[in-house]
Amino acid sequence: MPLIENPALTSIEPSLSQSEFERIRTHIEKRIIGQSGLVERLLMALLADGHLLVEGAPGLAKTKAVKELAACIEGDFHRIQFTPDLLPADLTGTEVYRPQDGSFVFQPGPLFHNVILADEVNRAPAKVQSALLEAMGERQITVGKETYRLPPLFMVMATQNPIEQEGTYPLPEAQLDRFLMHVRVDYPAADTERAILGLARDEALRGVDETVEPPPQVVSQEIIRQARHEVLQLYLAPALEEYLVELVLATRTPQRYDEGLGRWLSFGASPRASIALDRCARAHAWLHNRDFVNPQDIQAVAPDVLRHRVLLTFEAEAEGVDTDRFVAEIIRYVAVP
């Protein structure tokens, strides 16, 4: 069973960068009601220097959340609507011919911005997805014979709609593995929906040019760099590091714990999962003002880190087993130190 921690015993005095990130969280949660989990995952992805895949029905503020985050940090934001007729050059940019001197000049595409929203990413064909894959994995873009580096602060949040599969191109496993986390967003509860109605009315009454709450002071890229350094400095006990690695290993050989789990698994998580689990657990602890990682930090982020890195068998699908249940069973079987 997960341990219950006492925040009064584990919290520390927040640093300057922690206070800045808390201001961002408070502001976004005033503008995005009922999606505190998504907001926290966005901040964790920013701290862990990773990318986020968000899955949910239309109208759940996925696009608005990343826009609000981009408004709070120093950097450029760009939204790309993925469609079947999109070309790789629409993302990367292309060389433009200059007739006055007969030369070609590279015109950078939207991927050269700091924060990218890839809306409905599974609607684009494989060539476009591969261009995005290189940008996410290598932090560079290749056009012709030239390779261009992307900015140090580069974050992609991709969305996909789970209810429409016709005319879509499922993301290949290699690209899914490049995402730090795969977050699923659900419908809000009744009281939350009433609060959303109130916020929508307030925004309509105030007009399009005014907001309920002005954005906080923009957080500089230097503060973000400092926060990432602090996250990497958090203490992770050797026993907890072994626990983290064992969780990932258990997704590859679950039959060591239970034969039924072995029947469900086709492929387990890659070593990128261990790296992502480590970075996300540290970011989770840092956002909760602790200078060390505990088992609850690892368990809290494990479903989002592992669900897109595990491939189940047809037998599991026939039994109604999804990756969330598989990961939950892995967490239940692996002993907490």
N, C-alpha and C positions, 0 to 999 in steps of 0.2 A: 504494500500500500504506500502511496506517496506520503512523504513526511510533511507535517504542518510546521511552517516556520513562523517565528515571531518577528514581525517587521521591526519592532522596537529594539530587538537585540541584534539585528543584522544591518540596519541602515547606518550610513555614515553621512557626514556633512557633505552636501553636493559640491562638486567643483564648479568653476565658471562655465565650462562647456556643458556639464550636466544641467545647470540652471537654464542655459540657453535652449537646450533640447526640451526641457520641461515646458518652457514658454511656447515652443513650437507645438508640442503636444496639446497644451491647453487651448491654444488658438484654434487648431484644426478640429478638436473635438467640440468646440462651440459651433463650428460651421458644418461639421459632418456628425450628425446625431446617430448614436446607436452603432457605430462602427469603430469602437475603441480598439478591437483586435486588429483591424486593417491598419489603423493609424499607427499602432505600435509596430506592426510588421514593416511598414514603410520606413519608420525611423531606424529599425534594426537593419534593414537592407542598406540604408544610407551609412550607418555606422560600420557595417561589415563589408562595405564596398562591393555589393552584389546587386543582382537583378531580381525582380519580383514578377511572378506570374499569378494573376488574380482571376479567379473563375467565379462567376455569379450571374444571376439573371439581370436583365436590363433594369435601370432605375435605382440601383443600390449604391450610388454615389462613388463608384470606382474611379471614374474619370475626374470627378470633382475633388476627390481626396488627393490625387497626385498633383492636380493644379494648385490646390491650397498649399501642399508641401513645397512646390516649386516657388510659390510666391514668398515663402519664408526664408529661403536660402539664396545666397549669392550665386548666380548662374543663369543660363538661358534655358527656357522650356520650349519644347516643340511637341505637338501632337501629330501623329501619323495615322490616318484611317486606312487600315489594310483592306484591300479589295482584290478580286481575282485578276484584274488587269494591271496591277501594280508591277513595275519593273525594278530591278536592283538599283539602277541609276536614280530612281526616285528617292532612294534612301541614302545612297553613298555620295551622290553628286556625279558630275560628268565633265569631260573636257569640252570647252566651248571654243569654236574657231573664231579667230579675230582676223577679219579680212584686211584690215589696215596694215598689218605687218606679217600676215600669213602664218601666225603662230597659234598654238592651242594653250588655253588657260584653264586650269582646273577650277570648277565652280563647286564648292562644298555643298553637300546635301544636308538634310535635317539631322542625320546621325552625328554631326559635329557639335550639336548642342549638349548641354550638361545633363539635363533631365529629359528623357524621351518617354512619351506615352504611345505605345504601340497598341492601338485600339483594334480589337477583334483580330488578333495576330494570326489566328488559324484560317483566315479567309484568303491569305496570300499564297501564291504557288511556291514550290520548293526553291526556285532560284532566289526569290526575295528573302525567304527564310534563311537561306545559307549566307546571304549578305549580312543579315542581322546577326547570325551565329558568329561570324568572324569578328564583328564589332564587339559583341558581348564577351567572347572568349579571349580574343587576342588584344582587345583595346586598340585596334587598328583597322584601316580600310584599304583595300587594294583596288586600284582602278588602272587597268592596262598594266604597264610595267612599273608603276609607281605605288608605293605604300605610304599612307598618311597616318600619323599617330592621332588618337583621339585625346580630348582634354583629360587631365588627371581626375577630375570629378565627372564621372560618367555613369549614369544609372538608367536602366530601362525598366519600366513597368509595363508589362504586356497584359492585356485582358482577353478573355475568351468567354463566349456565351455557351453554357452547357445545354441549352434547350434547342439550339438549331445546329444540325449537323449536315444538312443538305447544302452543297456548294462550298464545303470547307475542306481544308487540307490539314489533317491531323499533324501536329508537330512531331518530328522524328525524335527518338529517344536521345540522340546526341545533343539536340538543341534543348530538350527538356532538362537535361543534366546541367546545362549552363546556368539555369535559374537557381539562385540561392534558395528560394522558397516558393512553394506553390500554395497559395492561400485561397481558401474557399469562403465566399461571403454569402451569408444567409439572409432571409427576410427579417425585418425588425419585429419586435414584440409590439403589442397593441399600444401600450403607453408611449413607447418610443415613436410609433407612427403618429400619434397625436402631437407629440413634440415637433416632429418633422412638419406637420401641417401648420403649426404655429410659426415655425421659422420661415416657411414658404410664404405665409401671409405677410409676415413682417418685411421680408425682402421685396414683395410685390408693392407694399404700401410705401416703402422707402424709395423705390425706383431702382432702375438698373444700375445707375452710376454710384449708388451708395450701398454700403454694406452694414450689417448689424454690428460687426466688430471689425475695426481696422486691423490690418495685418501687423504683427509685431515687427520690431526692428529686424532687418534682414541679417541672418547669421552668415558670417563670412566663411569663405572656404578654408581660411586658416584655423578657425574654430572647429570646423568639421575635421580637418586633418589632426588637430590636437585631440579631439574626442576619439577618433579612430585609434590614435596611439594609446590613449588611456584604456580603451577597451582591450587592446592586445596585452596590456600590462596587468590585467586582472589575474588573481591567483587561481589556478586550477590544480587541485590536489592530484597527485599521481594516481590515487585510487579512482578518482572521478574520471581521469583521462582514460583509464582502463575500461571503466564503465561505458564511456562514450564510444570507444572503439568497439567494445563488445556488442553494443546495440547495432552498429553498422554490420559487424560480422554476422550477427544473428539473422539479418535480412538475406544473407547469402546461404547460410546453412541452418535454417530454422528447424530441421529435423533433429538436431541435437537436443532441442527442447521438447518438441512434440511432432509426431509423425504427421498429424493432420496439417500442421503448418507447412511441412515439406511438400505435401500434395498441392498446396495452393500456389507455391512459388515457381515462377519460370526464370526470372533473373533478379538478383539482388542489387543493392545500392553500390555505386562505385566509390573509389577513394575520395572523390569530390564531396561525397556525403559526409565523411568524417571531418573534412576541412570546414564545410558549411555548418555542421552541427557545433563544432568548436567555436566558430566566429559568432554564430547566432546565440548560443548559450551565454557567451561573454557579453554580447550586446544586451541581452535580456537582463542579466545581473546588473550591468552598468545603468540601464534605464531605471532600475529599481534601487539605485543609490547604494549598491554594495560593491566592495572591493574584492570579492571572491565569488566563484561560481559554486552553486550547490546543486544537488540532484534535481530539484524542482525546475531549475533553469533549463537543464537538458531535456527533461520530460515535457516542458511547456512548448519547446520549439521542435521537438522530434517529428510530430505529424506533418508540419509544414515543410520540413527539410527532406523527409523521406518519401512522402506519398507519391511524388512524381518520378522517383528514382527506382521504384519497385514495379516489376512487371509480373502480373499474376497469370495463372494458367486458365484455360477454358473451364476446367473443372471447378475452379474457385468462382468464376463468373456464374456457372450453372447453379452453384449453391448460394448465390446472392452475396458472396464475400467481395468487398471492395478493399482498396489499399488502406483506407483508414482503419478498418477492422483489423487487417493484418498487422499494421504498425502498432495498434493498441495491444494486440496479443503479444507482440515482441516486447513491448515495454513491460507488460505484466509478467512475462517469463524471466527476463534478465534481472538478476538480483541487484538491488541497490547497495552500494558499499556503505 
